[in-house]
């Protein structure tokens, strides 16, 4: 019985959430590869970028479960405290 999952990624201008069915035992890394998202966003570097499931950082080798939303996180390019006008004082 296949697992129904999603794979999500967002840039500053585009958000993608792909729904797909994968066999039981599929890993996070395999789900990302099966989704086709790497072809849509060639800048994704799974060796450098973190991934997670529902906001919790997860290794590529973790197995997905029914209903999981696999997320690929972009690197932070600016310090959020600076953007928000907070300097830690």
N, CA, C and O atoms as a GROMACS GRO file, in nm:
protein
  356
    1UNK      N    1   0.085  -0.118   0.000
    1UNK     CA    2   0.000   0.000   0.000
    1UNK      C    3   0.089   0.124   0.000
    1UNK      O    4   0.175   0.138   0.087
    2UNK      N    5   0.070   0.213  -0.095
    2UNK     CA    6   0.156   0.331  -0.102
    2UNK      C    7   0.126   0.432   0.009
    2UNK      O    8   0.016   0.436   0.065
    3UNK      N    9   0.228   0.512   0.040
    3UNK     CA   10   0.214   0.621   0.136
    3UNK      C   11   0.189   0.750   0.058
    3UNK      O   12   0.256   0.775  -0.042
    4UNK      N   13   0.095   0.829   0.101
    4UNK     CA   14   0.065   0.958   0.040
    4UNK      C   15   0.144   1.065   0.116
    4UNK      O   16   0.120   1.086   0.235
    5UNK      N   17   0.237   1.131   0.048
    5UNK     CA   18   0.322   1.231   0.113
    5UNK      C   19   0.330   1.356   0.024
    5UNK      O   20   0.276   1.358  -0.086
    6UNK      N   21   0.397   1.459   0.074
    6UNK     CA   22   0.424   1.578  -0.003
    6UNK      C   23   0.570   1.618   0.012
    6UNK      O   24   0.634   1.586   0.112
    7UNK      N   25   0.621   1.687  -0.088
    7UNK     CA   26   0.756   1.741  -0.084
    7UNK      C   27   0.744   1.890  -0.112
    7UNK      O   28   0.685   1.930  -0.213
    8UNK      N   29   0.798   1.973  -0.025
    8UNK     CA   30   0.783   2.118  -0.036
    8UNK      C   31   0.917   2.189  -0.043
    8UNK      O   32   1.015   2.148   0.021
    9UNK      N   33   0.919   2.296  -0.122
    9UNK     CA   34   1.038   2.382  -0.132
    9UNK      C   35   0.989   2.521  -0.173
    9UNK      O   36   0.892   2.534  -0.247
   10UNK      N   37   1.057   2.623  -0.124
   10UNK     CA   38   1.019   2.759  -0.159
   10UNK      C   39   1.142   2.844  -0.180
   10UNK      O   40   1.242   2.833  -0.109
   11UNK      N   41   1.133   2.930  -0.281
   11UNK     CA   42   1.234   3.033  -0.300
   11UNK      C   43   1.169   3.164  -0.256
   11UNK      O   44   1.056   3.163  -0.206
   12UNK      N   45   1.238   3.274  -0.274
   12UNK     CA   46   1.180   3.403  -0.237
   12UNK      C   47   1.058   3.437  -0.322
   12UNK      O   48   0.973   3.515  -0.281
   13UNK      N   49   1.050   3.377  -0.441
   13UNK     CA   50   0.941   3.414  -0.533
   13UNK      C   51   0.850   3.298  -0.573
   13UNK      O   52   0.751   3.320  -0.642
   14UNK      N   53   0.882   3.177  -0.531
   14UNK     CA   54   0.805   3.062  -0.578
   14UNK      C   55   0.796   2.955  -0.470
   14UNK      O   56   0.895   2.925  -0.403
   15UNK      N   57   0.677   2.898  -0.455
   15UNK     CA   58   0.657   2.790  -0.358
   15UNK      C   59   0.600   2.669  -0.432
   15UNK      O   60   0.511   2.683  -0.516
   16UNK      N   61   0.653   2.552  -0.401
   16UNK     CA   62   0.607   2.430  -0.465
   16UNK      C   63   0.580   2.325  -0.358
   16UNK      O   64   0.663   2.303  -0.269
   17UNK      N   65   0.466   2.262  -0.367
   17UNK     CA   66   0.433   2.149  -0.281
   17UNK      C   67   0.383   2.039  -0.373
   17UNK      O   68   0.273   2.049  -0.429
   18UNK      N   69   0.462   1.935  -0.389
   18UNK     CA   70   0.429   1.825  -0.478
   18UNK      C   71   0.375   1.708  -0.396
   18UNK      O   72   0.438   1.664  -0.300
   19UNK      N   73   0.260   1.658  -0.434
   19UNK     CA   74   0.203   1.541  -0.367
   19UNK      C   75   0.239   1.418  -0.449
   19UNK      O   76   0.231   1.420  -0.572
   20UNK      N   77   0.277   1.312  -0.380
   20UNK     CA   78   0.311   1.189  -0.450
   20UNK      C   79   0.287   1.069  -0.361
   20UNK      O   80   0.275   1.080  -0.239
   21UNK      N   81   0.281   0.953  -0.425
   21UNK     CA   82   0.269   0.826  -0.355
   21UNK      C   83   0.403   0.755  -0.364
   21UNK      O   84   0.465   0.750  -0.470
   22UNK      N   85   0.447   0.701  -0.251
   22UNK     CA   86   0.575   0.630  -0.246
   22UNK      C   87   0.554   0.497  -0.175
   22UNK      O   88   0.462   0.483  -0.093
   23UNK      N   89   0.638   0.399  -0.205
   23UNK     CA   90   0.624   0.271  -0.134
   23UNK      C   91   0.664   0.284   0.013
   23UNK      O   92   0.746   0.368   0.050
   24UNK      N   93   0.605   0.200   0.095
   24UNK     CA   94   0.644   0.192   0.236
   24UNK      C   95   0.793   0.162   0.242
   24UNK      O   96   0.843   0.080   0.166
   25UNK      N   97   0.864   0.227   0.332
   25UNK     CA   98   1.008   0.208   0.346
   25UNK      C   99   1.091   0.312   0.271
   25UNK      O  100   1.214   0.310   0.280
   26UNK      N  101   1.025   0.402   0.198
   26UNK     CA  102   1.095   0.507   0.124
   26UNK      C  103   1.159   0.605   0.222
   26UNK      O  104   1.099   0.642   0.322
   27UNK      N  105   1.282   0.646   0.192
   27UNK     CA  106   1.351   0.743   0.276
   27UNK      C  107   1.318   0.886   0.231
   27UNK      O  108   1.264   0.907   0.122
   28UNK      N  109   1.351   0.981   0.315
   28UNK     CA  110   1.332   1.122   0.282
   28UNK      C  111   1.407   1.156   0.153
   28UNK      O  112   1.352   1.221   0.064
   29UNK      N  113   1.532   1.112   0.143
   29UNK     CA  114   1.611   1.139   0.023
   29UNK      C  115   1.550   1.077  -0.102
   29UNK      O  116   1.547   1.140  -0.207
   30UNK      N  117   1.501   0.955  -0.090
   30UNK     CA  118   1.437   0.889  -0.205
   30UNK      C  119   1.308   0.961  -0.244
   30UNK      O  120   1.278   0.975  -0.362
   31UNK      N  121   1.232   1.007  -0.145
   31UNK     CA  122   1.108   1.080  -0.173
   31UNK      C  123   1.138   1.209  -0.249
   31UNK      O  124   1.068   1.244  -0.344
   32UNK      N  125   1.243   1.280  -0.207
   32UNK     CA  126   1.280   1.403  -0.276
   32UNK      C  127   1.318   1.372  -0.420
   32UNK      O  128   1.275   1.441  -0.512
   33UNK      N  129   1.397   1.268  -0.440
   33UNK     CA  130   1.438   1.230  -0.576
   33UNK      C  131   1.318   1.191  -0.661
   33UNK      O  132   1.309   1.232  -0.777
   34UNK      N  133   1.226   1.112  -0.606
   34UNK     CA  134   1.107   1.067  -0.680
   34UNK      C  135   1.014   1.182  -0.716
   34UNK      O  136   0.943   1.176  -0.816
   35UNK      N  137   1.014   1.287  -0.635
   35UNK     CA  138   0.920   1.397  -0.655
   35UNK      C  139   0.947   1.478  -0.782
   35UNK      O  140   0.856   1.540  -0.836
   36UNK      N  141   1.073   1.478  -0.829
   36UNK     CA  142   1.109   1.558  -0.945
   36UNK      C  143   1.146   1.701  -0.910
   36UNK      O  144   1.174   1.782  -0.999
   37UNK      N  145   1.145   1.734  -0.783
   37UNK     CA  146   1.171   1.872  -0.742
   37UNK      C  147   1.314   1.916  -0.772
   37UNK      O  148   1.339   2.034  -0.795
   38UNK      N  149   1.407   1.821  -0.773
   38UNK     CA  150   1.547   1.856  -0.802
   38UNK      C  151   1.564   1.902  -0.946
   38UNK      O  152   1.653   1.982  -0.974
   39UNK      N  153   1.481   1.854  -1.037
   39UNK     CA  154   1.485   1.901  -1.176
   39UNK      C  155   1.426   2.041  -1.188
   39UNK      O  156   1.472   2.121  -1.270
   40UNK      N  157   1.326   2.072  -1.106
   40UNK     CA  158   1.264   2.205  -1.109
   40UNK      C  159   1.352   2.311  -1.046
   40UNK      O  160   1.348   2.428  -1.085
   41UNK      N  161   1.432   2.270  -0.947
   41UNK     CA  162   1.518   2.364  -0.874
   41UNK      C  163   1.660   2.309  -0.871
   41UNK      O  164   1.702   2.252  -0.770
   42UNK      N  165   1.735   2.324  -0.980
   42UNK     CA  166   1.869   2.266  -0.985
   42UNK      C  167   1.965   2.326  -0.882
   42UNK      O  168   2.073   2.270  -0.859
   43UNK      N  169   1.930   2.437  -0.821
   43UNK     CA  170   2.016   2.497  -0.720
   43UNK      C  171   2.012   2.422  -0.587
   43UNK      O  172   2.096   2.445  -0.500
   44UNK      N  173   1.915   2.332  -0.570
   44UNK     CA  174   1.908   2.255  -0.445
   44UNK      C  175   2.031   2.166  -0.435
   44UNK      O  176   2.064   2.092  -0.528
   45UNK      N  177   2.097   2.174  -0.320
   45UNK     CA  178   2.215   2.092  -0.292
   45UNK      C  179   2.190   2.016  -0.163
   45UNK      O  180   2.208   2.070  -0.054
   46UNK      N  181   2.147   1.891  -0.176
   46UNK     CA  182   2.111   1.814  -0.057
   46UNK      C  183   2.230   1.781   0.031
   46UNK      O  184   2.212   1.741   0.146
   47UNK      N  185   2.352   1.798  -0.021
   47UNK     CA  186   2.470   1.779   0.063
   47UNK      C  187   2.492   1.899   0.155
   47UNK      O  188   2.557   1.886   0.259
   48UNK      N  189   2.439   2.014   0.117
   48UNK     CA  190   2.460   2.137   0.194
   48UNK      C  191   2.334   2.185   0.266
   48UNK      O  192   2.343   2.247   0.372
   49UNK      N  193   2.218   2.159   0.209
   49UNK     CA  194   2.093   2.209   0.265
   49UNK      C  195   2.030   2.108   0.360
   49UNK      O  196   2.042   1.987   0.341
   50UNK      N  197   1.964   2.160   0.462
   50UNK     CA  198   1.894   2.075   0.556
   50UNK      C  199   1.757   2.040   0.500
   50UNK      O  200   1.700   2.113   0.420
   51UNK      N  201   1.706   1.926   0.545
   51UNK     CA  202   1.572   1.884   0.509
   51UNK      C  203   1.500   1.847   0.637
   51UNK      O  204   1.562   1.825   0.741
   52UNK      N  205   1.368   1.839   0.629
   52UNK     CA  206   1.292   1.803   0.747
   52UNK      C  207   1.156   1.751   0.713
   52UNK      O  208   1.117   1.744   0.596
   53UNK      N  209   1.084   1.713   0.817
   53UNK     CA  210   0.946   1.668   0.804
   53UNK      C  211   0.865   1.750   0.904
   53UNK      O  212   0.889   1.746   1.024
   54UNK      N  213   0.767   1.824   0.852
   54UNK     CA  214   0.683   1.910   0.936
   54UNK      C  215   0.764   2.001   1.028
   54UNK      O  216   0.732   2.015   1.146
   55UNK      N  217   0.870   2.063   0.973
   55UNK     CA  218   0.948   2.162   1.048
   55UNK      C  219   1.055   2.107   1.139
   55UNK      O  220   1.124   2.183   1.207
   56UNK      N  221   1.072   1.976   1.142
   56UNK     CA  222   1.176   1.916   1.227
   56UNK      C  223   1.286   1.862   1.137
   56UNK      O  224   1.261   1.777   1.051
   57UNK      N  225   1.409   1.911   1.155
   57UNK     CA  226   1.522   1.867   1.073
   57UNK      C  227   1.536   1.716   1.085
   57UNK      O  228   1.533   1.659   1.195
   58UNK      N  229   1.551   1.652   0.970
   58UNK     CA  230   1.551   1.506   0.960
   58UNK      C  231   1.662   1.462   0.866
   58UNK      O  232   1.687   1.530   0.766
   59UNK      N  233   1.729   1.351   0.893
   59UNK     CA  234   1.830   1.303   0.797
   59UNK      C  235   1.765   1.249   0.670
   59UNK      O  236   1.650   1.205   0.671
   60UNK      N  237   1.839   1.252   0.560
   60UNK     CA  238   1.790   1.200   0.433
   60UNK      C  239   1.758   1.052   0.441
   60UNK      O  240   1.681   1.000   0.360
   61UNK      N  241   1.817   0.982   0.537
   61UNK     CA  242   1.799   0.838   0.550
   61UNK      C  243   1.676   0.799   0.633
   61UNK      O  244   1.644   0.681   0.642
   62UNK      N  245   1.608   0.897   0.694
   62UNK     CA  246   1.489   0.868   0.773
   62UNK      C  247   1.378   0.820   0.680
   62UNK      O  248   1.368   0.865   0.566
   63UNK      N  249   1.296   0.730   0.728
   63UNK     CA  250   1.185   0.680   0.648
   63UNK      C  251   1.064   0.772   0.661
   63UNK      O  252   1.036   0.825   0.769
   64UNK      N  253   0.993   0.792   0.550
   64UNK     CA  254   0.873   0.875   0.553
   64UNK      C  255   0.754   0.792   0.602
   64UNK      O  256   0.755   0.669   0.595
   65UNK      N  257   0.654   0.862   0.651
   65UNK     CA  258   0.532   0.798   0.698
   65UNK      C  259   0.413   0.859   0.625
   65UNK      O  260   0.424   0.965   0.564
   66UNK      N  261   0.301   0.792   0.631
   66UNK     CA  262   0.179   0.839   0.568
   66UNK      C  263   0.150   0.984   0.608
   66UNK      O  264   0.150   1.018   0.726
   67UNK      N  265   0.125   1.068   0.508
   67UNK     CA  266   0.087   1.207   0.532
   67UNK      C  267   0.202   1.303   0.558
   67UNK      O  268   0.178   1.422   0.577
   68UNK      N  269   0.326   1.255   0.559
   68UNK     CA  270   0.440   1.343   0.586
   68UNK      C  271   0.453   1.453   0.482
   68UNK      O  272   0.422   1.434   0.365
   69UNK      N  273   0.500   1.569   0.527
   69UNK     CA  274   0.538   1.678   0.436
   69UNK      C  275   0.689   1.693   0.450
   69UNK      O  276   0.740   1.744   0.549
   70UNK      N  277   0.760   1.647   0.348
   70UNK     CA  278   0.906   1.659   0.344
   70UNK      C  279   0.938   1.800   0.297
   70UNK      O  280   0.885   1.846   0.197
   71UNK      N  281   1.026   1.867   0.370
   71UNK     CA  282   1.061   2.006   0.338
   71UNK      C  283   1.210   2.018   0.312
   71UNK      O  284   1.292   1.958   0.382
   72UNK      N  285   1.245   2.097   0.213
   72UNK     CA  286   1.384   2.128   0.183
   72UNK      C  287   1.404   2.273   0.223
   72UNK      O  288   1.335   2.362   0.174
   73UNK      N  289   1.499   2.297   0.313
   73UNK     CA  290   1.520   2.431   0.366
   73UNK      C  291   1.627   2.505   0.289
   73UNK      O  292   1.732   2.449   0.257
   74UNK      N  293   1.601   2.631   0.260
   74UNK     CA  294   1.700   2.717   0.194
   74UNK      C  295   1.800   2.766   0.298
   74UNK      O  296   1.766   2.782   0.415
   75UNK      N  297   1.923   2.789   0.255
   75UNK     CA  298   2.020   2.847   0.348
   75UNK      C  299   1.978   2.988   0.388
   75UNK      O  300   1.921   3.061   0.307
   76UNK      N  301   2.006   3.026   0.510
   76UNK     CA  302   1.979   3.163   0.555
   76UNK      C  303   2.083   3.255   0.492
   76UNK      O  304   2.204   3.231   0.503
   77UNK      N  305   2.035   3.360   0.427
   77UNK     CA  306   2.127   3.452   0.359
   77UNK      C  307   2.144   3.584   0.434
   77UNK      O  308   2.227   3.667   0.397
   78UNK      N  309   2.065   3.603   0.539
   78UNK     CA  310   2.076   3.725   0.620
   78UNK      C  311   2.043   3.690   0.764
   78UNK      O  312   1.970   3.593   0.790
   79UNK      N  313   2.095   3.765   0.856
   79UNK     CA  314   2.068   3.744   0.997
   79UNK      C  315   1.927   3.795   1.029
   79UNK      O  316   1.902   3.915   1.016
   80UNK      N  317   1.835   3.707   1.070
   80UNK     CA  318   1.698   3.750   1.098
   80UNK      C  319   1.690   3.861   1.202
   80UNK      O  320   1.602   3.947   1.193
   81UNK      N  321   1.778   3.861   1.300
   81UNK     CA  322   1.775   3.966   1.402
   81UNK      C  323   1.804   4.102   1.341
   81UNK      O  324   1.746   4.202   1.383
   82UNK      N  325   1.892   4.107   1.242
   82UNK     CA  326   1.923   4.232   1.175
   82UNK      C  327   1.804   4.281   1.093
   82UNK      O  328   1.771   4.400   1.094
   83UNK      N  329   1.741   4.189   1.023
   83UNK     CA  330   1.626   4.224   0.940
   83UNK      C  331   1.514   4.279   1.026
   83UNK      O  332   1.445   4.374   0.986
   84UNK      N  333   1.493   4.220   1.143
   84UNK     CA  334   1.384   4.261   1.230
   84UNK      C  335   1.421   4.382   1.316
   84UNK      O  336   1.338   4.430   1.394
   85UNK      N  337   1.542   4.432   1.304
   85UNK     CA  338   1.583   4.549   1.380
   85UNK      C  339   1.619   4.517   1.522
   85UNK      O  340   1.621   4.606   1.608
   86UNK      N  341   1.649   4.390   1.549
   86UNK     CA  342   1.689   4.351   1.684
   86UNK      C  343   1.837   4.318   1.680
   86UNK      O  344   1.881   4.236   1.599
   87UNK      N  345   1.912   4.380   1.764
   87UNK     CA  346   2.055   4.356   1.765
   87UNK      C  347   2.100   4.280   1.889
   87UNK      O  348   2.219   4.277   1.921
   88UNK      N  349   2.006   4.219   1.959
   88UNK     CA  350   2.041   4.137   2.075
   88UNK      C  351   2.056   4.216   2.204
   88UNK      O  352   2.092   4.158   2.306
   89UNK      N  353   2.029   4.347   2.203
   89UNK     CA  354   2.038   4.426   2.326
   89UNK      C  355   1.926   4.397   2.419
   89UNK      O  356   1.918   4.455   2.527
   0.00000   0.00000   0.00000
